[in-house]
Amino acid sequence: MLIAGAVLSLMFSCSKDESTPAPTPKTKTQLIAAGAWKLDVAGLDLDGNGTIDSDLPPGTLEDCDKDNIYTFREDKTGTADEGTLKCDASAPQSVDFTWQFSGTNEDTISFSDTVFSGFQGDLTIKTLDEKSFVLSKDVTVPGLPASVTVIVKLKH
């Protein structure tokens, strides 16, 4: 009986302290501003299922675009840095931009200037978490008869 009481006492003394609050989830602004973002992959979603089905047409995304670094700040400003490979030697190394979330669940991000290889305006946020930032936009691509969805995946 004494042993059973000691075991029960140990079990209850090791239980989780219920007074410790769960960590507050990060806001989308905190997630986007947590560090620099770099292109992971970009492509076309031809069947509308939210995944990349095809590469972008040749010449759409150059090697000099693939090493760009994007930094977002909580004050809704950001910087696009050309990385080591510059597409235009006379262009500045970095360009500032402004951004803002919109939509009922902050499911859209709007850019004041061209930021991602010709993307400007509103882009749909598919994923924004600690490690990935996935955007999509319906665009008209030269050589294709109708608009298609372009998906851009960024990572830390």
C-alpha angles and dihedrals in degrees: 000000000000091000092050090052092050091050092050091047091052093048094053095043090056095052119119115276103247092199092071107097120225114254114269111250114245118255120239089253091055091047095050092045095046094098147326119306126217131189114269101174140329131196149132128291099209099172099043096241096124098253132102111261101169142020119257114266113274112277094023095102116025127199088252089061095049096068096049117126123215123201122189122194128204090242088070095255127112146175130232109203120197094222119211097317114061120198091208118028091207094053119099117265091238137019127201122226139175126230140180139186120239138171129072094288098027086262095147131059121202126203126202092209139023106287112157112046096302099333114134134160123019124005125181115240109226096172135005117171141128094295111019140047114188121187134180136192134178108235141165110246119201110251095027120098098220139026117279135195116255116203121202119191119197128186139187 
